[in-house]
Amino acid sequence: MKKILIVAGAVSALAASGLAAAGLSTASERQSEATAATNRAEIEAIVHDYLLANPEILIEMQTALEQKMREQQAAASRQAIAESADLIFNSEYDGVIGNPDGDVTVVEFFDYNCGYCRRALSDMEALVQSDPNLRFVLKEFPILGPESHEAHVVSMAFRELIPEKYGEFHRKLLGGGGRADGESAMKIALELGADEAQLRERMRDPEIEAAFRKTYELADRLQITGTPSYVIGQEVVFGALGKDHLSEKIESARQ
């Protein structure tokens, strides 16, 4: 940190000399342009020599910048979550696994053709089984092509028709292996007792596409561009990070 302050001081002095040369109001504005140019050259040499002698300062500066950017992103996420809380946690279009009245809610943005979502399915199962107070919301987020979109349309229609079997449908389609599409999703829906005519009628409901649009807009506000992504408490969590990591985030949200 001391090294960063040294460089910052030199850079500030360099900026001041530049302002003087430009004729702006500074403490050294009465100096001639020649003197200002000399000072600038001296300061540039000091910074140059210092960085050559202490190259690790660049790593420290990069680390500080990355930390600042993480803090800014976290603050932006908290604000976005607060502004869109109802749509995130209580949308009528989402399925709920676990305790519907749980004290902590995990929201997962997923795509049925996301391999990492498939890997994270066991994390969801383990968390819900081990934590009776966990409410797990599944937010359908088809972003991996037309086949994904087809599968999610069937999924949304199925949830409207037979909500009590939505969790089973989700597990079978996401965990079944192979590429999910409209045909594979329809097969599972019929196996679980859906009436095909009613299902196809629901699939034409314009509310399904409206729900997708709202989810895409919400993802933009939360800076979510991939799956799986989670909202836990006031934090957005990216990627299939495993049960233990998610458990830590859940416990933090409880505190």
ZISUL-V810128 format. One record per backbone hydrogen bond with DSSP energy under -1.0 kcal/mol. NH is the residue of the N-H (numbers start at 0). CO is the residue of the C=O. If there is no record, write none. Layout:
BEGIN
nh->NH co->CO
nh->NH co->CO
END
This chain:
BEGIN
nh->4 co->0
nh->5 co->1
nh->6 co->2
nh->7 co->3
nh->8 co->4
nh->9 co->5
nh->10 co->6
nh->11 co->7
nh->12 co->8
nh->13 co->9
nh->14 co->10
nh->15 co->11
nh->16 co->12
nh->17 co->13
nh->18 co->14
nh->19 co->15
nh->20 co->16
nh->21 co->17
nh->22 co->19
nh->23 co->18
nh->28 co->25
nh->30 co->27
nh->35 co->31
nh->36 co->32
nh->37 co->33
nh->38 co->34
nh->39 co->35
nh->40 co->36
nh->41 co->37
nh->42 co->38
nh->43 co->39
nh->44 co->40
nh->45 co->41
nh->46 co->42
nh->47 co->43
nh->48 co->44
nh->49 co->45
nh->50 co->46
nh->51 co->47
nh->52 co->48
nh->53 co->49
nh->56 co->53
nh->57 co->54
nh->59 co->55
nh->60 co->56
nh->61 co->57
nh->62 co->58
nh->63 co->59
nh->64 co->60
nh->65 co->61
nh->66 co->62
nh->67 co->63
nh->68 co->64
nh->69 co->65
nh->70 co->66
nh->71 co->67
nh->72 co->68
nh->73 co->69
nh->74 co->70
nh->75 co->71
nh->76 co->72
nh->77 co->73
nh->78 co->74
nh->79 co->75
nh->80 co->76
nh->81 co->77
nh->82 co->78
nh->83 co->79
nh->87 co->83
nh->88 co->84
nh->89 co->85
nh->93 co->90
nh->94 co->137
nh->96 co->135
nh->98 co->133
nh->101 co->98
nh->102 co->132
nh->103 co->132
nh->105 co->134
nh->106 co->230
nh->107 co->136
nh->108 co->228
nh->109 co->138
nh->113 co->110
nh->117 co->113
nh->118 co->114
nh->119 co->115
nh->123 co->119
nh->124 co->120
nh->125 co->121
nh->126 co->122
nh->127 co->123
nh->128 co->124
nh->129 co->125
nh->130 co->126
nh->133 co->130
nh->134 co->103
nh->135 co->96
nh->136 co->105
nh->137 co->94
nh->138 co->107
nh->140 co->109
nh->148 co->144
nh->149 co->145
nh->150 co->146
nh->151 co->147
nh->152 co->148
nh->153 co->149
nh->154 co->150
nh->155 co->151
nh->156 co->152
nh->157 co->153
nh->158 co->154
nh->159 co->155
nh->160 co->156
nh->161 co->157
nh->164 co->161
nh->165 co->162
nh->168 co->164
nh->169 co->165
nh->170 co->166
nh->171 co->167
nh->172 co->168
nh->173 co->169
nh->174 co->170
nh->184 co->180
nh->185 co->181
nh->186 co->182
nh->187 co->183
nh->188 co->184
nh->189 co->185
nh->190 co->186
nh->191 co->187
nh->192 co->189
nh->193 co->188
nh->198 co->194
nh->199 co->195
nh->200 co->196
nh->201 co->197
nh->202 co->198
nh->204 co->201
nh->207 co->204
nh->209 co->205
nh->210 co->206
nh->211 co->207
nh->212 co->208
nh->213 co->209
nh->214 co->210
nh->215 co->211
nh->216 co->212
nh->217 co->213
nh->218 co->214
nh->219 co->215
nh->220 co->216
nh->221 co->217
nh->223 co->218
nh->228 co->108
nh->229 co->236
nh->230 co->106
nh->231 co->234
nh->234 co->231
nh->236 co->229
nh->238 co->227
nh->240 co->238
nh->245 co->241
nh->246 co->242
nh->247 co->243
nh->248 co->244
nh->249 co->245
nh->250 co->246
nh->251 co->247
nh->252 co->248
nh->253 co->249
END
